[in-house]
């Protein structure tokens, strides 16, 4: 069996279809092209044409997310980029750094470039003409975390459920004075219902003072330190890496040890959290990369039928148990 037949079998298409994809004079549907090109890649075959279709077919996907220094965001970008690169997509990454003007500037820049799809993590509830134009052109646009546009495919984490799992674990370990430290963002789904649900199932009343919402990022260590001194929690749930680091520093200055004095569960499961033995609420980032690729290919493959009904995909976080939670008798 020659290589073209092998590609056809692997892609599930006919031999003539493979030749059409590799030809500069024929056109085929984008979904078929993706199948054939991926099969060729897996079989390590590059067509011997004047201009290689494997290069011609590459598309550009832009990714706009926040917080360039956030390891969670960078791990997410790594997962998305690896998945898209496997399917002949090139990726451009821009950061908004939690700044609305930067978000607007990034979208203005993209309007001058020839992108084929956008993966976008909104930091505000603003709606932008550049995104409206991409929708009008029928190009795939995926929003992450916040459902600002109801007509777009959306991938979200159920962090209320992640909070429920974490608080339930702490309650089952005998803790009642559980402090949750987090940032409340108007466009982000709230984590608080998960906290209340876990307490309700246990038959305990929630003291709202233990729900410590931070409105700023700067100098939060001192604020956390003062709150811990006031409330004397036996356990803490931290909502992101910057808060976690500030909390650990505050506990160290108070000479409180984890887990002998205070149990801790951290969000995001960064490598340092695993190394230091912290129990974590982890997000399956590889799944996000796969879903982004599937949604982009779905939209590209169905252009002739118009934009499809938007997908609303919600991913459950998972608890990774380590050594930072002690049992309270």
N, C-alpha and C positions, 0 to 999 in steps of 0.2 A: 504494500500500500504506500503511495507516495505522500508527500507532506500535505498537499492540497486536500487529498481525501481524508487524511487524519484531522486536519483543521475542520473540514466539513462535518465529520462525525462528532468531534468534540463540541462544536458550536450548535449542532442539531439543525444544519441547513444543507442545501444541495451544493454539489461541487460548482455548478455554474454561478451560484450566488457568491461563493468565495471569490471566484475570478472577478465578478462585478465589483465587489468591495475593494479588491486590489487594483482595479482599473481606474485610470483617470478619465475615462469617457463614459462610464456608467454611474448611476446614482442608486443608492439603496436606502431604506429606512434607517434611522439612527439606532434603533434598538438592535437591528440586524448587524449593523456595523460594529456596535459595541461587542456583540457576541463573537463575531469573527475575529476582531482585533485582539480580544482577550484570549481566544483560543490560540491565535498565532503567537501571542506573547508566552503563553504557558508551554508551547511547543518550541520556543526559542527560534521562531522563524521570522525573518525580515524580508518582505517582498523586494525583489530586484527590479525596481522601477526607477525612472528618472527622478521622481520625487516621491519618497516613501510615504504611503498612506498612513503609516503609523505616526508620522509626524504631522501630516495634513489633518488627521482626525483629532489631534489634541485640542481640548477645549480649556478655557480659562474659568476657574471658579474663584470668586473673591470671598474672603472671610473677614468680617468685621466683628471683633469682640473687645471686651474691656480689659483694663489692668494688665499692662505688659509685664509687670513684675510678679504677677500671680501664677504660681506653679500649677494650680488647677487649670487655669485658662490655657497655659502653654502645653500641658499634657493633653488637653482636649484638642488643641490645634494639631498636635503631633498625631493623634489618633485619626483625625479627619484627613490630614494631608497624606498619611500613609495609605489610607483606604482609597482616596481619589487618585493618587499617583499610580496605584495598581491598575487603574482603568483608564489610563492615558489622559487624565485631567491634570492641568497645571494649576497651582494654587497661589494666589496673592493674599497676604495677610496684612490687615490694618488694625490698629488699636485705637479705641476711643478714649481710654484712660478715664472713664467715668465723667467725661466732659462733653456736654451737649454740642458745643461749638466744634469740637474735634469730630464728633459723630457727623455733623452736617458737612464738615470739610471733607471727610473720608468719602461720603456719598457723592459729593460734587466731583471729587477726583475720579471716582468710578464711572460717572456719567461721561467722562472724556475718554475712557478706555473701552475696549471691545470685550466685555466679559460675557460669558455664556450662562452663568448662574451666580447666585449670591446666597451665602450663609451668614445670618445676621443676628447678633445678640443685642436687642434694644436696651438702652440705658434710660430711656425716657418714653413717655407715651406719645411723643411727636410722630406725626405721619409725614413722610417726605415725598416730594414729586419724583425724585429719582427712583424710588421703589415703585411708585405708581406706574412709572414709565416701563420698568422691567416687567411688571405684571401685564401691562398693555401689550408688550412685545411677546408675551407668552414664554418668557424665560423663567426657569425655576428659581424661586426665592424661598428659602427656609428660614424661619425665625426660631431662635433657641431661647428657652427659659420663660419668655414672657409673651402671651398671646395678644400683642398690640393690634395686629392685622388679622381680622377674623377669616379673610379669604386665603390666607397663606398656610402652607404646610408648617406644622409646629412640632418641635420636639422639646419635651419638658421633663424635669425630674420631680417626682412626688416627694418633696422634702418635708411635707407635713407627715407623710408616712414614715420617712426616715427619722424624724423627730420622735414620732410615736414609738418606733422600735427602740431608740436609744433611751428614752425616758422609761419605757416599760422595763428595759433591762436593769436600769438603776433602781427602780422601785422593787423589782424582784430580788435585788441584792440588799434590800433593807433600807435604802435611802429614801428620805422624805423631803429633806431640804435640798432640792435640786434646782440649781441656778442655770438658766439658759441665757447665754450672751450672744447677741445677734444684731444685725442691721435690718431695719424694716424699710423696704423699698416699695413705693406705691404700685409699681407695675409688676412686682414679683408676687407669686402666690405665697400666702402666709404659712409659716411653720407652726404658729401658735396652736391651731386646732389639734395637731398631733400631741402636743404637750397636755392639753386639756383632756383629750381622749384617754390617754394613759392613766392620768389621775382618776378620771371618772370610773374607769374599769376597776380600779383598785379601791374605790369607795372613799377616796381622800379629797379634801377640799384644796383648791389651788390658791396659793398666796401670790397675787399678781406682782408683788415686789420682787419675786424671784425670776420674773420675765424681764430681763435687763436689755432693753433695746438701745443701741448706740446710734446717734444721728451723725456722728463725725468719725473720721478715720484718724486724725492727729491726736496725739497725747491720750490715747485710750487706756494706756497702762495704768496711769494714775486713777482714772475713773473706775476701772475694774478693781484696782487695789482697795479703794475706798468702799466699794460696794461689797466686796468679800469681807472686809473688816466689819461692816455693818450687819450683814446677814448671816455670816458664818455658815455657809453651805457645806454639806458633807460631800456633794457631788456637783460637777459643772459639765454642761454640754456647750461646746463652743461651735459657732456656726460657720466659720471659715478660717483660713490659715493665718491671716494677719491678726485676727482676734485671738486665735489659739496661741500664737507666739507672745502677744501682749499679756495674755492670761498666765502663761507659764512664767514669764518674767515677774509678774505681780505676785504670784504665789511664792516664787523664790525670795523676793524681797520681804515677804511676810514670814519667811522660814517655814512654809507649809510644804510638805512632801506629798508627791503623788506615787502610790495611792494611799499611803498610810494615814495622811491627814485629810486629803481631798481626792476623791475619785474623779476621773475625767474621761469624757468621750469627745472626740474631735471630728469635725466634718472634713471630708475630701481625701483622707488617706494618702497624704504626701509621703514620699520615700523616707523622710526623716521621722515621720510619725511611726512608721513600721519599724524603723531601726531602734527607736527609743521605747517601743513596746506599748504605744497608745492604742486603745480600742478606738475604732473609727467607723464613721458612716461613709461608706464608699459609693462612688458612682461608676457604673460600668461604661467607661469612656469609649472603649472599642466598639460597643454597641451603637453609640452615637455616630461614630464614623461610618459604620455600615449602613445605618438608617439614612444618613445624609446622602451617601452614594445611591442607595436604592430610590430615594425620592427624586433626586436629580435625573436619574436614568428613566424613572417612570414618567416624569414630565416631558423629557426629551423624546421618549418613545411614543407619546400620545399627542404630539403637536397637531396632527391632522384632525384629531377629535376635539380640539380645544382644551382649555384648562380643566382638569379633573376636580372633583370635590376635594376640598382640603383635608389632609390627614392630620389628626390630633393624636400624637403618640406620647404617652406618659410612661416614663421608666422609673421603676422602684429602686431606691438605693438599698444597700445591704449592709448589715452590721458585720464588721470583722473584729472578733474578740481577741484581745491580747491581755496585757497585765496591768492596766491602769484603773481597773474597777475592783474594789475590795468588797467583801461581804460584811454587812453591818448586822450585828446580832441585836 
